[in-house]
């Protein structure tokens, strides 16, 4: 296995899946190739697991990628692995053993405006080579499966849909606000929460404009935005600076897993009207923490949240604002969606996802299903 992802959405997927695979398959040996920067995110303690630091530092992006794609196939051949699983969208350019890949989404094909041109061209080329080499393709939703089949029809018989799940840490907490890290973050209560990378596809500008539209009717509420800066994020900060309620809009940057759980537990509403998601873990994680959720009626998000969230057209500031107004103004409705969300989150399990992933491995290797 190989991972570049830090603990973003894909990183959370990798953490949850590998942890569950180690629990259900003690007879197998798993090696995870990590960069020097992200190895600490995958420090599982198990006798049949190794986190191997390999490659160049992440800050040397171009050299690191050249090194990886030049030398990784040889490394895999020397180690003699039975199977290699590319966990974050791509495979090495030369095949040396059976290959499985997880393609989380094709956002750069469906919404090319989401990322810069040069990065897009790299992803296009790598994806085409990856689907040529893969013995099996795992994806995380039926929506992503439809996209993969649309752009790469020859993959149809090799795709397996295995959904994500919320990690067990995402749960209701039996603590007071004062016992959390939130006062130390300068969080003002009550608040609406967004968690995600600051980039155009996450639709944060419209979140800000929708909050600003209802802020006058809810003068005590703040908007808390947690997440790393991604790319093309300048418009997000411009929208916040132009908002009438700008003094109540707070960017708190990347937060630890535990801090995100606490943020989700104590928000009045979690809002995530992303333009496109391969799966959309944050709404599921928020529901597992008991947060009422507003999310998009597009891509994979309806199949993740079911009837347990308010869904909106992500292109409509008016619809996002109306949903915010409805939930903030009706405490009984918030309680109803808290209960629905908690129930919905239990339908997704990393153990089940790991079992299905192991079956894919076994089918490729010609082993009996266990």
KEKE-3310 file (N, C-alpha, C; in steps of 0.2 Angstrom, whole numbers, plus 5000, padded with zeros to 4 digits):
npx = (5004:5002:5003:5000:4993:4989:4980:4967:4952:4954:4965:4959:4950:4960:4966:4956:4952:4964:4967:4955:4957:4969:4964:4954:4962:4973:4982:4988:5001:5004:5011:5014:5018:5025:5027:5040:5034:5021:5020:5018:5005:5000:5003:5001:5000:5005:5009:5009:5011:5019:5024:5032:5044:5047:5054:5055:5055:5039:5038:5047:5040:5039:5051:5050:5039:5044:5054:5047:5039:5049:5056:5048:5041:5052:5056:5045:5045:5057:5054:5044:5030:5014:5003:4999:4991:4985:4981:4976:4971:4980:4992:5008:5018:5022:5019:5022:5017:5001:4988:4978:4967:4961:4950:4945:4937:4932:4934:4941:4939:4925:4923:4932:4936:4939:4952:4970:4976:4989:4990:4979:4981:4992:4985:4975:4983:4989:4978:4973:4983:4983:4970:4972:4981:4976:4970:4959:4947:4943:4930:4921:4908:4892:4889:4902:4906:4898:4903:4917:4914:4908:4918:4928:4924:4928:4932:4921:4918:4927:4925:4922:4911:4914:4909:4915:4917:4912:4925:4927:4930:4922:4909:4895:4899:4901:4903:4906:4906:4916:4925:4932:4943:4939:4936:4949:4952:4946:4933:4917:4901:4884:4887:4889:4896:4909:4919:4933:4944:4950:4945:4939:4929:4923:4915:4914:4913:4900:4894:4898:4892:4878:4877:4879:4868:4858:4862:4858:4846:4850:4858:4867:4874:4889:4900:4911:4925:4934:4950:4963:4971:4969:4969:4967:4960:4958:4946:4938:4942:4940:4926:4923:4929:4921:4908:4894:4893:4906:4914:4910:4914:4925:4941:4949:4959:4968:4963:4966:4961:4954:4950:4941:4931:4926:4922:4912:4903:4897:4892:4878:4873:4880:4887:4889:4889:4895:4902:4904:4907:4916:4913:4911:4915:4914:4900:4895:4903:4900:4886:4888:4892:4881:4877:4866:4864:4867:4868:4873:4863:4868:4880:4888:4882:4868:4867:4874:4869:4855:4839:4843:4847:4846:4845:4852:4852:4868:4873:4865:4864:4853:4845:4854:4855:4841:4840:4849:4842:4830:4834:4842:4832:4822:4822:4817:4817:4830:4834:4827:4834:4846:4844:4840:4852:4862:4857:4858:4872:4876:4874:4885:4901:4918:4923:4915:4918:4932:4931:4925:4935:4946:4940:4941:4955:4957:4950:4957:4969:4966:4961:4951:4936:4934)
npy = (4994:5012:5028:5045:5055:5066:5069:5073:5072:5060:5055:5052:5042:5032:5030:5025:5013:5005:5003:4995:4984:4979:4974:4964:4955:4947:4937:4941:4951:4968:4982:4999:5012:5028:5046:5055:5065:5062:5049:5048:5049:5037:5027:5013:5000:4985:4968:4963:4973:4987:5003:5011:5022:5031:5038:5056:5072:5080:5093:5095:5094:5091:5085:5074:5067:5063:5055:5045:5039:5035:5026:5018:5006:4997:4996:4990:4978:4972:4969:4960:4959:4952:4959:4976:4990:5005:5018:5031:5036:5035:5024:5016:5019:5008:4990:4978:4968:4961:4974:4985:4999:5013:5025:5039:5050:5059:5072:5082:5079:5080:5093:5103:5116:5117:5116:5121:5122:5116:5106:5099:5093:5084:5076:5070:5063:5054:5047:5041:5032:5024:5018:5009:5000:4994:4980:4979:4991:5001:5011:5024:5027:5026:5036:5041:5029:5030:5041:5037:5026:5033:5041:5032:5019:5006:5001:4996:4982:4981:4988:4991:4996:5002:5009:5023:5027:5034:5037:5029:5038:5049:5054:5056:5067:5066:5078:5095:5111:5119:5109:5106:5109:5120:5133:5138:5139:5151:5150:5156:5155:5153:5143:5141:5128:5125:5112:5108:5108:5123:5128:5130:5120:5117:5126:5137:5151:5153:5148:5158:5169:5165:5163:5177:5182:5178:5182:5194:5190:5181:5186:5182:5171:5164:5160:5147:5142:5129:5122:5118:5129:5127:5128:5142:5150:5163:5171:5166:5172:5185:5186:5185:5196:5206:5204:5209:5204:5201:5202:5191:5180:5167:5160:5146:5138:5122:5108:5097:5079:5076:5089:5092:5083:5089:5101:5098:5092:5103:5112:5122:5120:5110:5114:5110:5112:5106:5107:5095:5079:5064:5055:5061:5063:5073:5077:5065:5062:5073:5070:5058:5064:5070:5082:5093:5093:5102:5100:5096:5093:5085:5075:5062:5065:5064:5050:5047:5054:5052:5053:5061:5074:5091:5095:5105:5115:5117:5128:5139:5152:5157:5146:5139:5149:5149:5136:5137:5147:5140:5129:5135:5143:5134:5125:5112:5105:5105:5096:5084:5082:5079:5067:5059:5059:5053:5040:5037:5037:5025:5016:5014:5007:5004:4992:4983:4989:4986:4972:4970:4975:4967:4955:4959:4960:4946:4940:4945:4938:4926:4918:4909:4916:4922)
npz = (5000:4997:5002:5001:5007:5019:5035:5028:5019:5011:5018:5030:5026:5023:5035:5043:5035:5034:5048:5051:5042:5048:5060:5056:5048:5054:5049:5038:5030:5031:5023:5023:5013:5016:5017:5024:5031:5034:5040:5054:5055:5053:5062:5067:5079:5077:5075:5062:5053:5045:5044:5032:5029:5014:5000:4994:5003:5006:5002:4992:4979:4964:4962:4971:4965:4953:4957:4964:4954:4946:4953:4962:4956:4955:4968:4973:4966:4971:4984:4983:4984:4986:4981:4977:4983:4978:4987:4986:4973:4962:4953:4952:4937:4930:4929:4941:4949:4955:4954:4964:4965:4973:4968:4972:4968:4953:4952:4945:4932:4931:4936:4930:4933:4946:4950:4947:4930:4926:4936:4934:4921:4924:4933:4924:4915:4924:4929:4918:4914:4926:4926:4916:4921:4932:4941:4948:4953:4966:4972:4981:4981:4973:4965:4961:4955:4943:4937:4934:4926:4915:4910:4908:4900:4899:4911:4917:4922:4932:4943:4960:4973:4988:5002:5012:5030:5046:5058:5074:5083:5081:5088:5100:5114:5131:5139:5145:5137:5142:5146:5134:5120:5114:5120:5121:5108:5105:5102:5099:5106:5102:5087:5069:5059:5047:5040:5031:5016:5011:4996:4979:4976:4988:4991:5000:4999:4996:5007:5016:5011:5013:5027:5030:5025:5034:5046:5053:5058:5068:5079:5089:5084:5077:5063:5060:5052:5048:5043:5031:5020:5003:4987:4975:4984:4987:4985:4995:5007:5003:5002:5015:5020:5015:5020:5030:5042:5046:5057:5064:5058:5058:5054:5058:5054:5051:5061:5074:5075:5086:5090:5080:5082:5094:5090:5081:5089:5097:5089:5082:5069:5056:5041:5024:5009:4997:4980:4974:4978:4980:4990:5003:5018:5029:5032:5036:5047:5055:5058:5065:5077:5081:5075:5067:5050:5035:5018:5001:4987:4977:4967:4977:4989:4993:4994:5004:5016:5016:5022:5032:5033:5029:5012:4999:4984:4979:4972:4975:4984:4991:4994:5003:5013:5017:5022:5033:5040:5043:5051:5062:5067:5072:5085:5088:5076:5074:5084:5079:5067:5073:5079:5068:5061:5069:5069:5055:5053:5059:5049:5042:5041:5046:5048:5040:5027:5026:5026:5014:5005:5008:5002:4988:4986:4988:4978:4967:4969:4968:4979:4991:4996:5012)
capx = (5000:5005:4999:5003:4988:4989:4973:4962:4947:4957:4969:4954:4949:4966:4967:4950:4952:4970:4966:4951:4961:4973:4959:4951:4966:4979:4986:4991:5006:5003:5016:5011:5023:5023:5032:5043:5029:5014:5021:5015:4997:4998:5007:4997:5005:5002:5015:5009:5010:5025:5024:5039:5046:5051:5054:5058:5050:5033:5039:5050:5034:5041:5057:5047:5034:5048:5058:5042:5037:5054:5059:5043:5040:5058:5056:5039:5048:5062:5051:5041:5023:5008:4998:5000:4985:4986:4975:4974:4969:4985:4996:5015:5017:5024:5016:5026:5013:4994:4987:4971:4968:4955:4949:4940:4932:4935:4932:4945:4936:4918:4923:4939:4938:4941:4960:4974:4977:4994:4989:4974:4984:4995:4980:4972:4988:4990:4972:4972:4988:4981:4965:4975:4985:4972:4966:4952:4946:4938:4928:4918:4900:4889:4890:4909:4906:4895:4908:4922:4912:4907:4925:4932:4919:4931:4933:4915:4918:4933:4924:4919:4909:4915:4909:4918:4913:4915:4929:4924:4931:4917:4903:4893:4904:4898:4907:4904:4910:4922:4930:4935:4948:4936:4938:4956:4953:4943:4926:4911:4895:4883:4890:4888:4902:4911:4925:4935:4949:4948:4946:4933:4924:4920:4909:4915:4911:4893:4893:4899:4886:4872:4877:4879:4861:4854:4866:4854:4841:4852:4864:4872:4878:4895:4902:4917:4928:4940:4952:4969:4971:4970:4971:4962:4956:4958:4939:4934:4944:4937:4919:4923:4930:4915:4902:4892:4894:4913:4917:4907:4916:4931:4945:4953:4964:4968:4963:4967:4955:4950:4947:4936:4925:4923:4919:4905:4898:4894:4889:4871:4872:4886:4885:4894:4886:4901:4899:4905:4911:4916:4909:4909:4915:4913:4893:4894:4906:4896:4880:4890:4893:4875:4876:4861:4868:4865:4873:4871:4858:4872:4885:4887:4880:4862:4867:4878:4865:4849:4834:4845:4850:4843:4849:4851:4856:4874:4874:4860:4865:4847:4843:4858:4853:4835:4841:4852:4837:4826:4837:4843:4826:4818:4826:4814:4819:4837:4834:4825:4840:4852:4843:4841:4859:4865:4855:4861:4879:4878:4874:4892:4906:4925:4924:4912:4922:4938:4929:4924:4941:4949:4937:4943:4961:4957:4948:4963:4974:4963:4960:4944:4933:4933)
capy = (5000:5018:5034:5052:5059:5068:5068:5076:5067:5054:5053:5049:5035:5027:5028:5020:5007:5001:5001:4990:4978:4975:4970:4958:4950:4946:4932:4945:4956:4975:4987:5006:5017:5034:5051:5057:5070:5059:5043:5048:5049:5030:5023:5008:4995:4978:4964:4961:4980:4991:5009:5012:5029:5030:5044:5062:5076:5082:5100:5095:5090:5089:5080:5068:5063:5060:5050:5040:5035:5031:5020:5014:5000:4993:4994:4984:4971:4969:4967:4954:4959:4948:4964:4983:4994:5013:5021:5038:5038:5033:5018:5017:5019:5001:4985:4973:4964:4963:4981:4988:5006:5017:5031:5042:5054:5062:5080:5086:5078:5083:5100:5105:5123:5117:5116:5124:5119:5111:5100:5095:5089:5079:5071:5067:5058:5048:5043:5036:5026:5020:5013:5004:4995:4991:4974:4981:4998:5002:5018:5025:5029:5024:5042:5040:5024:5032:5045:5033:5022:5038:5044:5026:5014:4999:4999:4994:4976:4980:4993:4989:5001:5001:5016:5026:5027:5039:5033:5028:5044:5054:5052:5061:5067:5068:5083:5102:5115:5121:5104:5104:5114:5126:5140:5139:5141:5157:5149:5160:5151:5147:5144:5137:5125:5121:5109:5106:5112:5130:5128:5132:5115:5116:5131:5141:5158:5153:5147:5164:5174:5163:5165:5184:5184:5177:5184:5199:5187:5177:5190:5179:5166:5165:5155:5145:5139:5125:5118:5121:5133:5123:5132:5147:5152:5171:5173:5165:5177:5192:5186:5186:5203:5210:5202:5213:5200:5199:5201:5185:5174:5165:5155:5143:5133:5115:5106:5090:5075:5077:5096:5092:5080:5093:5106:5095:5091:5108:5117:5122:5117:5109:5116:5107:5112:5105:5106:5088:5074:5057:5052:5067:5061:5077:5077:5058:5062:5077:5066:5054:5068:5073:5089:5094:5094:5105:5098:5097:5088:5083:5070:5057:5067:5061:5043:5047:5057:5049:5058:5063:5080:5096:5096:5111:5116:5121:5134:5144:5156:5158:5139:5138:5153:5147:5130:5139:5150:5135:5125:5140:5146:5129:5120:5105:5103:5103:5089:5079:5080:5076:5060:5055:5059:5048:5034:5036:5036:5019:5012:5014:5004:5003:4985:4981:4991:4982:4965:4970:4977:4960:4951:4961:4957:4939:4939:4946:4934:4919:4915:4908:4921:4920)
capz = (5000:4997:5004:5001:5010:5026:5038:5025:5018:5009:5024:5035:5023:5023:5042:5045:5031:5036:5055:5051:5039:5053:5065:5053:5044:5057:5045:5032:5032:5027:5023:5021:5011:5019:5016:5031:5034:5036:5043:5061:5055:5052:5067:5070:5083:5076:5073:5055:5050:5045:5041:5029:5026:5008:4995:4996:5007:5002:5000:4985:4976:4958:4962:4974:4961:4948:4961:4966:4948:4943:4957:4966:4953:4957:4975:4974:4963:4975:4990:4981:4987:4982:4978:4978:4983:4978:4991:4984:4966:4957:4953:4948:4929:4927:4933:4944:4953:4954:4956:4965:4966:4975:4965:4977:4964:4947:4952:4940:4926:4931:4938:4929:4936:4953:4951:4941:4923:4926:4941:4930:4916:4928:4936:4919:4913:4929:4929:4912:4915:4932:4925:4911:4924:4938:4940:4951:4955:4971:4973:4988:4981:4967:4961:4959:4950:4937:4934:4932:4920:4910:4907:4906:4900:4899:4918:4920:4925:4937:4948:4966:4977:4995:5005:5018:5037:5051:5063:5080:5087:5079:5093:5105:5119:5137:5142:5144:5132:5146:5146:5128:5118:5111:5123:5119:5101:5104:5099:5102:5106:5097:5080:5063:5058:5041:5040:5024:5013:5008:4989:4976:4976:4994:4991:5006:4998:4996:5014:5020:5009:5016:5034:5031:5024:5040:5052:5056:5062:5073:5081:5093:5081:5073:5058:5062:5047:5050:5037:5028:5013:4997:4981:4973:4990:4988:4985:5001:5011:5000:5004:5022:5022:5012:5024:5035:5049:5046:5064:5067:5054:5061:5051:5063:5051:5052:5068:5076:5074:5093:5090:5075:5085:5099:5086:5078:5095:5100:5084:5081:5063:5052:5034:5019:5002:4992:4973:4971:4982:4979:4996:5008:5025:5034:5034:5040:5054:5059:5060:5070:5083:5083:5073:5062:5044:5029:5013:4994:4984:4971:4967:4981:4996:4995:4996:5011:5021:5015:5024:5039:5033:5024:5006:4995:4978:4981:4968:4977:4991:4994:4997:5008:5018:5019:5026:5039:5044:5046:5057:5067:5070:5075:5089:5088:5070:5075:5088:5075:5063:5077:5080:5062:5059:5073:5066:5049:5054:5061:5044:5038:5046:5043:5048:5034:5021:5026:5024:5006:5002:5008:4996:4982:4986:4988:4971:4962:4970:4967:4985:4993:5000:5019)
cpx = (5004:5001:5003:4999:4989:4982:4968:4957:4950:4961:4965:4952:4954:4967:4962:4951:4958:4969:4961:4953:4965:4970:4956:4955:4973:4984:4990:4996:5005:5009:5013:5017:5021:5028:5034:5038:5023:5014:5018:5008:4995:5002:5003:5002:5002:5008:5015:5008:5017:5023:5031:5040:5050:5050:5057:5053:5045:5034:5043:5045:5036:5046:5054:5043:5039:5052:5053:5040:5043:5057:5054:5042:5046:5058:5050:5042:5053:5059:5046:5034:5019:5004:5000:4993:4987:4980:4973:4975:4974:4989:5003:5014:5019:5022:5021:5023:5005:4992:4979:4972:4961:4955:4943:4934:4936:4933:4935:4943:4929:4918:4930:4941:4940:4948:4964:4975:4983:4993:4984:4977:4988:4990:4977:4977:4989:4984:4971:4977:4985:4975:4967:4978:4981:4969:4959:4953:4941:4936:4923:4910:4898:4889:4897:4909:4903:4900:4914:4920:4910:4913:4929:4928:4922:4933:4927:4915:4923:4931:4920:4917:4909:4915:4913:4914:4916:4919:4926:4925:4925:4910:4901:4897:4900:4902:4904:4908:4916:4927:4934:4940:4945:4937:4945:4957:4949:4936:4921:4905:4889:4886:4888:4895:4903:4918:4927:4941:4947:4950:4940:4927:4921:4915:4909:4912:4904:4890:4893:4894:4880:4872:4876:4871:4856:4856:4862:4849:4843:4859:4869:4876:4884:4896:4909:4919:4934:4943:4959:4967:4973:4973:4965:4957:4955:4950:4935:4936:4941:4930:4918:4924:4925:4909:4901:4893:4902:4916:4915:4909:4924:4935:4950:4958:4963:4968:4964:4961:4951:4946:4941:4930:4922:4919:4912:4900:4894:4892:4882:4869:4879:4883:4891:4891:4891:4898:4900:4909:4911:4913:4906:4909:4913:4905:4892:4897:4902:4889:4882:4891:4887:4874:4871:4865:4864:4870:4870:4867:4862:4877:4883:4883:4873:4862:4870:4873:4858:4844:4836:4848:4846:4848:4847:4854:4862:4876:4870:4862:4859:4844:4848:4856:4846:4835:4844:4846:4832:4828:4839:4837:4821:4822:4823:4816:4826:4838:4832:4830:4846:4850:4843:4848:4863:4863:4858:4868:4881:4877:4880:4897:4913:4926:4921:4916:4929:4937:4928:4930:4946:4947:4940:4950:4961:4954:4953:4968:4972:4962:4953:4942:4932:4927)
cpy = (5006:5023:5040:5056:5060:5067:5072:5071:5060:5051:5049:5042:5030:5025:5023:5013:5002:4999:4995:4984:4975:4971:4964:4953:4949:4941:4935:4950:4963:4979:4994:5010:5024:5039:5052:5061:5067:5052:5043:5048:5041:5025:5018:5003:4988:4974:4962:4968:4983:4997:5011:5019:5028:5036:5050:5066:5079:5089:5100:5091:5087:5083:5073:5064:5060:5054:5044:5036:5032:5025:5016:5007:4995:4991:4989:4978:4968:4966:4961:4953:4955:4953:4971:4987:5002:5016:5027:5040:5035:5027:5020:5016:5012:4996:4980:4968:4965:4970:4982:4995:5009:5024:5034:5047:5056:5069:5084:5084:5081:5090:5103:5112:5123:5117:5119:5119:5114:5105:5096:5090:5083:5073:5067:5061:5052:5044:5038:5030:5021:5015:5008:4998:4991:4985:4975:4988:4998:5010:5018:5026:5027:5030:5042:5035:5026:5037:5042:5029:5027:5040:5038:5020:5007:4997:4996:4987:4975:4985:4990:4995:4999:5008:5017:5025:5032:5034:5034:5034:5049:5051:5057:5061:5069:5072:5090:5106:5117:5116:5102:5109:5120:5132:5142:5141:5148:5156:5153:5156:5155:5149:5139:5134:5123:5118:5106:5110:5118:5130:5129:5127:5114:5121:5136:5148:5158:5152:5154:5169:5172:5165:5173:5186:5183:5179:5189:5196:5183:5181:5187:5173:5168:5159:5154:5140:5135:5121:5122:5125:5128:5126:5136:5149:5159:5173:5172:5170:5184:5192:5187:5193:5208:5209:5207:5210:5198:5198:5194:5179:5173:5159:5153:5138:5126:5113:5099:5086:5076:5084:5096:5089:5085:5099:5104:5094:5097:5114:5116:5119:5116:5110:5114:5107:5111:5105:5099:5085:5067:5053:5058:5064:5066:5077:5070:5059:5067:5074:5062:5057:5071:5080:5088:5096:5097:5103:5098:5091:5085:5078:5064:5058:5064:5054:5042:5049:5054:5055:5062:5070:5085:5096:5102:5111:5120:5127:5140:5146:5156:5152:5138:5142:5151:5141:5132:5142:5145:5131:5130:5142:5141:5124:5113:5102:5101:5096:5083:5077:5077:5068:5056:5054:5054:5041:5032:5034:5029:5014:5011:5012:5002:4995:4981:4983:4987:4975:4965:4971:4970:4955:4953:4959:4949:4937:4940:4941:4926:4915:4914:4914:4918:4923)
cpz = (5000:4999:5004:5006:5017:5029:5035:5024:5016:5014:5029:5032:5024:5030:5044:5041:5034:5044:5055:5048:5044:5058:5062:5050:5047:5053:5040:5035:5028:5028:5020:5019:5012:5017:5023:5035:5037:5039:5050:5061:5054:5056:5071:5073:5082:5073:5065:5051:5050:5041:5038:5026:5020:5004:4998:5000:5003:4999:4993:4980:4969:4958:4966:4970:4956:4951:4962:4960:4944:4947:4961:4963:4955:4964:4977:4972:4968:4982:4989:4984:4983:4979:4981:4978:4983:4981:4990:4977:4961:4958:4950:4941:4926:4932:4935:4948:4952:4957:4958:4967:4969:4972:4969:4973:4958:4946:4947:4933:4925:4932:4937:4932:4943:4955:4945:4936:4924:4930:4937:4925:4919:4930:4930:4916:4917:4929:4924:4912:4921:4930:4920:4915:4930:4937:4943:4954:4960:4971:4979:4987:4974:4962:4958:4954:4943:4934:4931:4925:4914:4906:4905:4906:4900:4906:4921:4924:4931:4943:4954:4971:4984:4999:5011:5025:5041:5056:5069:5085:5086:5083:5097:5111:5126:5142:5141:5139:5136:5146:5140:5126:5115:5114:5121:5112:5100:5101:5103:5101:5105:5091:5075:5061:5050:5042:5033:5022:5010:5000:4985:4976:4982:4995:4997:5005:4998:5004:5018:5018:5012:5023:5034:5029:5029:5046:5056:5060:5068:5075:5085:5090:5077:5068:5059:5056:5048:5044:5034:5022:5008:4992:4979:4978:4991:4989:4991:5006:5009:5002:5011:5024:5020:5016:5029:5042:5049:5052:5067:5063:5056:5057:5056:5061:5052:5059:5069:5075:5081:5093:5086:5078:5090:5095:5083:5084:5097:5095:5084:5074:5059:5044:5029:5012:4997:4985:4971:4976:4980:4984:5000:5015:5030:5036:5038:5047:5058:5062:5066:5077:5085:5081:5067:5056:5038:5023:5006:4992:4977:4972:4972:4988:4997:4997:5002:5017:5021:5017:5030:5039:5028:5018:5002:4989:4980:4978:4970:4984:4994:4997:5003:5014:5021:5024:5033:5043:5047:5052:5063:5071:5073:5079:5089:5082:5070:5079:5084:5070:5067:5078:5074:5060:5063:5071:5060:5049:5055:5055:5040:5043:5042:5043:5041:5027:5021:5024:5016:5003:5002:5003:4990:4981:4985:4981:4966:4963:4970:4973:4986:4997:5007:5022)
residu = (UNK:UNK:UNK:UNK:UNK:UNK:UNK:UNK:UNK:UNK:UNK:UNK:UNK:UNK:UNK:UNK:UNK:UNK:UNK:UNK:UNK:UNK:UNK:UNK:UNK:UNK:UNK:UNK:UNK:UNK:UNK:UNK:UNK:UNK:UNK:UNK:UNK:UNK:UNK:UNK:UNK:UNK:UNK:UNK:UNK:UNK:UNK:UNK:UNK:UNK:UNK:UNK:UNK:UNK:UNK:UNK:UNK:UNK:UNK:UNK:UNK:UNK:UNK:UNK:UNK:UNK:UNK:UNK:UNK:UNK:UNK:UNK:UNK:UNK:UNK:UNK:UNK:UNK:UNK:UNK:UNK:UNK:UNK:UNK:UNK:UNK:UNK:UNK:UNK:UNK:UNK:UNK:UNK:UNK:UNK:UNK:UNK:UNK:UNK:UNK:UNK:UNK:UNK:UNK:UNK:UNK:UNK:UNK:UNK:UNK:UNK:UNK:UNK:UNK:UNK:UNK:UNK:UNK:UNK:UNK:UNK:UNK:UNK:UNK:UNK:UNK:UNK:UNK:UNK:UNK:UNK:UNK:UNK:UNK:UNK:UNK:UNK:UNK:UNK:UNK:UNK:UNK:UNK:UNK:UNK:UNK:UNK:UNK:UNK:UNK:UNK:UNK:UNK:UNK:UNK:UNK:UNK:UNK:UNK:UNK:UNK:UNK:UNK:UNK:UNK:UNK:UNK:UNK:UNK:UNK:UNK:UNK:UNK:UNK:UNK:UNK:UNK:UNK:UNK:UNK:UNK:UNK:UNK:UNK:UNK:UNK:UNK:UNK:UNK:UNK:UNK:UNK:UNK:UNK:UNK:UNK:UNK:UNK:UNK:UNK:UNK:UNK:UNK:UNK:UNK:UNK:UNK:UNK:UNK:UNK:UNK:UNK:UNK:UNK:UNK:UNK:UNK:UNK:UNK:UNK:UNK:UNK:UNK:UNK:UNK:UNK:UNK:UNK:UNK:UNK:UNK:UNK:UNK:UNK:UNK:UNK:UNK:UNK:UNK:UNK:UNK:UNK:UNK:UNK:UNK:UNK:UNK:UNK:UNK:UNK:UNK:UNK:UNK:UNK:UNK:UNK:UNK:UNK:UNK:UNK:UNK:UNK:UNK:UNK:UNK:UNK:UNK:UNK:UNK:UNK:UNK:UNK:UNK:UNK:UNK:UNK:UNK:UNK:UNK:UNK:UNK:UNK:UNK:UNK:UNK:UNK:UNK:UNK:UNK:UNK:UNK:UNK:UNK:UNK:UNK:UNK:UNK:UNK:UNK:UNK:UNK:UNK:UNK:UNK:UNK:UNK:UNK:UNK:UNK:UNK:UNK:UNK:UNK:UNK:UNK:UNK:UNK:UNK:UNK:UNK:UNK:UNK:UNK:UNK:UNK:UNK:UNK:UNK:UNK:UNK:UNK:UNK:UNK:UNK:UNK:UNK:UNK:UNK:UNK:UNK:UNK:UNK:UNK:UNK:UNK:UNK:UNK:UNK:UNK:UNK:UNK:UNK:UNK:UNK:UNK:UNK:UNK:UNK:UNK:UNK:UNK:UNK:UNK:UNK:UNK:UNK:UNK:UNK:UNK:UNK)
# end
